[in-house]
Amino acid sequence: MPAQVVHVLNVLSQAGYEAFLVGGCVRDTLLGRSVHDYDVATNAHPEAVQGLFTHVIPTGIGHGTVTVTDGHFPVEVTTYRIEADYSDGRHPDKVAYAERLSDDLLRRDFTINAVAMDAAGKLVDPLNGQRDLHRRLIRAVGDPSERFSEDGLRIIRALRFAAQLGFTIETSTHRAMTFEVLRLQAVSMERVGQELLKIAAGNWFVVLPDLALGPYLHSTKQPLDRLQRAFAKVHRIVSSCPELGWERWRKIFGSDTDALRAFPPAQWPGTPLFRPNLAAIALWMAHMTSQSTITALFRSLAWQKSFVSTAVETARLLRARPWTWSEFRWREALVESDLSALYTACALADWLKPTDRHTSCRIRLFDVFQETPLRSVRELAVSGHQLAAFGLVGPQIGIAIRKLVHAIISEKVENSEDDLRRFLFHA
């Protein structure tokens, strides 16, 4: 537990208040996972918390939340509360402060997120969240239909937690998700998009049947029918090939894999090669029909344009079947493609097709990367400005660059300014 978090808990306790860590930080601590955000629940009201600390930001004071930033480490502190009436299907109409921790825990979404811990590590677990952690279950707190009727986002969050943790959704909770599925129409597409990104970064195979066959993607504010059809295609592929699953995926895209040791990041400067959510989304995209469909879909989910662009390129490269490429095509792809997209497409190809060292697309890419005379247009010994100085204008410059690139990777000319100029004007 970081010293700043201990400090917040101790200051509240010494002032006579209760103070507990709650939610994801407790869950992930019990699972041995990395913890990035710490949330504190207390019976101290926001005004009292503000009086105890020097640096406090009223981030959500209307709902009893302030952020303590002493030591430049943000810790959210929220007063115990109960909530009533969710007329918009997303947010409580009324929030009231509670005196007991148990009342606060009862308003939470899932039992695994309703465990509290004090500064000494003692747990408060009235809803048996630890038991569900051991059983690897996602279970709603109390009546699952009521929990989902309060906030439709919890339906997608259940799928996300299942993927992140590799857990199973408990039967009555899963049944209620289907029964209350129209609650998703109250959820913004941006929030749906955020949850899908997190699903893509985890064991999405766990929830693939739900995404492919369930009513969830069809029931969002803007129905994601085309994405659901892509999931259905991927589901058929995975179902027909037992070796195509999470274990194989984790071996290729995990952070501690043979691939990582075979391709040291230091030899791929500036390139974020290991992004599992990019790989998953590109795989889904590769099973969608048209570029316009993809663009419209991911614009609605408010994903970053650069991320979508890389994912689209990755999907295009995968559909081009890199395992069939000639030496020239490999070199051409290396020059023309975003390296992260090209590597990810190769990794996806290796996931789809059992490989050995001689047929691995990643090994082939690595060899080409080391041996090719040109890795990028930026490595050309002549620039666009120099070509203009040579007398070329407008489209002629782009045509000349493509001609030079092809000549270099075909080993018809050396990549030097004099050789390239002679090749262009005296060939």
N, C-alpha and C positions, 0 to 999 in steps of 0.2 A: 504494500500500500504506500503510495508516494507520501512524503513528509507533509506536503501541503494538505492532503486529504485528512491525514491524522490530525493535523493542526485544526482544521475546521471542526471535526468531530469533537476534539478535546475542548475547544473554546465553548462550543454549545453546551457540552456536558458540564463544564466547570461553572457555567452561568445558570445551571439548574434545569436545563432542558434535556429532553431525549434527542438522540441523534443516531441515525442508522444509514448505512449504505443500502440502496435498494436498486432493483431492476437488473439491467444487463451487466453491470459491473460485478454484482454478486454471482449471477448465473455464470458468467465467463470465468470468474475466479474459481468457482467450484468445479468447473470443467477443465481447468488448467489452460484456458485460452488467454490470449493477450487481452488486456483491458486498456482502453484508450480514454473513456469518459467515465467520470464518477458522479453519481447523483446521490444526494443526501436528503433524507426525509426527517422532519423534526416537528415537534409540537410548538416550536417558537414561531410566532407570526413574522411576516416579512419585515415589519418595522423594527422588531427586536433583533432580527438577524443583521439588518443594516446598522444598528447601533453597536454591534459587537465586533465588526470588521472595518478596516480602513477603506478597502477598495471593494465596493459592491455595485453591481450593475443591475437595475430593475428590469431584467430581460422579459419576465412574464409575471409581473407583480399582480396583475389582475387575476391571475390564477394561482397566486401564492408562491411564485418562483422568483428568486434572485440569483445572480451569479457572483460568487466570491472569487476575486482575482488576486488576492494577496499572493505574492511570490510568482506572479505571471502564470499561474496554473489555474485555469477556470474550473470551479466546482459549483455545480448547480445545487441550490438548497431550496427545497420546496416544503411548505407547511403541510402537515397531514390534512387531507381533504376528502370530502365526499362530493359526488356529482349527481345531478338530477336532470332528467329530460334532455333528450338529444333530438330536438325537432328537425335539425338539418341532416341527421344521420352521420354526423362527423364530430360535432363539438357539443359539450354540455351547455345547456341553457343557463344553468345555475351551479355555482361552486360554493361550497360552504366548508369552513375549516372544521377538522375533527380533532378530538383530544387523544384518540387512541391509534396506535400504529396499525392495529388489526383492521380498523375501519378503512384506513388508507390502502392497505394491501388488497382488500376485497374489491376495490374499484379497478384493479389492474386487469390486463387482457388475459394472460396465460399464467398458469401456476409456476412455471419455471422463472417467470419475471416477478413473482410475488414473494420472494425470499429476501429477508433483511439481515444485515450483519452489523454489529457494533464495532468499535475501534479495537476491541480485544479479539475479534474474530468469532464471537458468539452469534449463533444464528437464531432468527425468529422465523418460523415456517408453519403458520397455521393452516396452510392449504396443501401441504405435502408436496411442495415443489421439488424438494430433494429427491423424493421417491420417483417423481416423473423424470427427473434428470437421470437417475440410475436406470429407469426403464426406457429412456430415450423416447419420451412421449411429449407431444405438444397437446396440452389439455387446457381448455378455456376455464377461467375462474367462474365457479357457480354455474348458472344456466347459460350454456353456450349461445343459444338463440338470442338471449338478452344482451350478451356481450357484443354480438355482431350487429344487432339492431341499433346499439348505441353508436357504433363506429364501423362503417363498412370497410374501412381500410384494414381492419383486423383480419378480414378474410384473406387478403393478399399477404399480410404480415405472417399469418400462420404458414402459408406456403414458403415464405422467405425463411422463417426460422427453421422449418423442416429441411430446407436446402442448406442453409448455413451450418446447421448442426448435424445433418444426416439423421434426423429424427423422423419418427412416424407420427402422423396426426391421429389422435385418439378418436375412436369410432363416433361417439356422440358429437364431438366437436366437428368432425368432418361432415357428419350428416347435417349439422346446423349451418355450416358454411354453404352447402348446396341449397338448403331451405331459404336462407337469407341472402342469396346471391345478388338479388336486385339492389341490395344496399350499396353495391359497388357503383351504382349510377350517381351517387352523391360524392364520390371520391374524384378529385382532380386527376387528370391524365398524367400530370407531372409527378404526383405521388405514386401512381401506378408504375411509371417509368423508373423511379428511384428504387422501388422494390424489385422490379425485374432485373435491374443492374446488379443488385445484391444476390438475387437468385442465381444469376449467371456466374457469379464469382464463387459459388458454393457447389454442393453436390446436387445439381439441378436434375440429375437422373432420378432422385427420390420423388420429385414432384412432376416429372415428365408426363406420367399418365394423366394427372390432373390438368396440366397445361394443354395436353393434346386432346383429351376426351371430356374434360369437365366443362361446366358452364361458365367458368370464371371470365375468360378473355372475351367471350361473346357478350358478357353482361356489363362491361365497363361503359363509362359515359360515351366514349367513341368506340364502338365494338372493334375488337382486334381480331376479326375473323381470319384475315390473311396470315397473321402470325400464328393463330391456332392451327391453321392448315399446315403451316411449316412444321410446327411441333408434331403434328400427326405423322408427317413423313419421317421425321427423325425418330419418332417412337417406333414406327414400323421397322426402320433400319436396325435400331438397337434391339428390338424384340427378336428379330430374325438372326442376330449375331450375338450370342451370349458374351463373347469376349469384348464387345464394345460396351463398356460400362464405366462406372466410377473408378474402379481400381486402375484400369488402363488409362483413363483420363488423368487421374491424379499422378500416375507415373510420368506422363508426358508433360503435364502443365503445372505440377506441384512445385513448391519453392525449394525442395530438397530432393532432386531427382538426378538420375544418371545423365539426363539431357543437360541439366545445369552445369554439371561437371565437365561434360563433353564440349560445351560451348561457353567458355568463361565470358561473363559480361564485359570484362576488360578488353576483349578482342572484338566487341561489337560496340564501339564508342557511341555514347549518346542515344542508344536504342533501348527502349523498354520492352524487352523481348517476352517477358513472362507476365502476361496479363490474362488470367484465365477467363475473365468476363468478356474480353475482346474475342477470344477464341470461341466461346459458347455462342455469342451473339452473331459472329460471322458464320458459324455453322448453321444457325437458324436462318440467317439471311440467304445463305446459299440454297436453301430450299424454298425460297419465295420466288414469285414469278417475274416481276418486272422492276426496273430501277425506279419508276415513278411510284410504285406501290411502296417500296422500301423508304423512299424519301418522305412521302406523306405520312407513313406510319411513325417513323422515328422523329419527325418534326412534332407530331402530336404528343410524344412522350417527353419532349423538351430535353433530349440528350445533347451533349456538347457536339457541335458540328464537326470538330476535328476527330472526335472519337467515332462518330458515325461514318465519316469519310474513310477512316482507316479500316473500319469493319466492312464497309462496302467493298473496298479494294481487296481485302482479305478474302471475302466471299467470291469475288470475281476470279482471283488467282486460284482458289481451290477448285472452282468449276472448270478451270483451264487444264486440270489434271496434270500437275507438275511431275508426277512420276513417269510421264510419257515424253518429257521434254528432251530435246537434243542439247548438246553442249552450247551451241550458239544461243538457243532459246533461254537457257539458264543465265548466260551472261547478259542477254538482252533484258531479261526480267530483273536482274540485279540492278542494272542501270536505271531502268524505267520505274521501278516500284519503290514504295516506302518499305524500308528494310524490316520494320516491325510487322507490317502486313505480310510481306513475303515469308518471313520466318514463321509467323503464326499459321499461314496457309500450309507451309511444309509440315508443321507439327500436326495440323489437322489431317493432312494426307497420311501421315504416319499413324495417326490414331485410327483412321478409317481402314487402312490397309496394313495387315501384319507385315513387318519389315525385319530385315537383318541389316548389318552394317553396309552391305553393298547396295541395298535398295532403299535405304532411308533417305527421304527427301531432305531432312535436316542435315545429314552428313553430306549429301550432295551439295547443298547450298553452302555449307561451311567450306568444302573443298574449292568450290567456284570462287567464293569470297577471298580465299587465300591466293588463288592462282590467276584470276582474270587480270588482264592488263588495264581494265577500267571498271571502277565500282560505282561511279556516279558521274553525271554530267559536270558536276562541280570540279571534277579532277581533270577535265579537258585542259590541255596546255594553251588553248586560245579561248578567249571570252567572247561574249556577244559584242562588246565594245570593240574588241580587236577586229572581229569580222566586219563590223561596220567601217572601221578604218581601212580595211582591205577593199572597200567599195561595195559591199553587199548592203542591201536595203530591205526593210520590211520582212515579208515572208521568206525572202531568200536566206535570212540569217537562221531561222528555224530549220529550213531544209538543209542548210549546210551543217548545222550541228548534228542533225540526225544522220546525215551521210558520214560525218567524221566518227561518230559513235560506232556505227556499224562497221566502219573500216577498221577501227582499233580493235573491237572485240572479235573481229574476223582475222585479226593479226595481219592485215594488209598494209598497215602503216604504224609507225611508232608514234607514241603520244608525246611529241615535241612540237614546238611552235613552227620550226622550219619545215619539218616533215609534213605537218598538217597543211601548211600553206602551199607547199609544192603539190601535195595530193589534190587539194581543191582546185588549183589553177593550172596545173600542168599534167594532170592525169589523163 
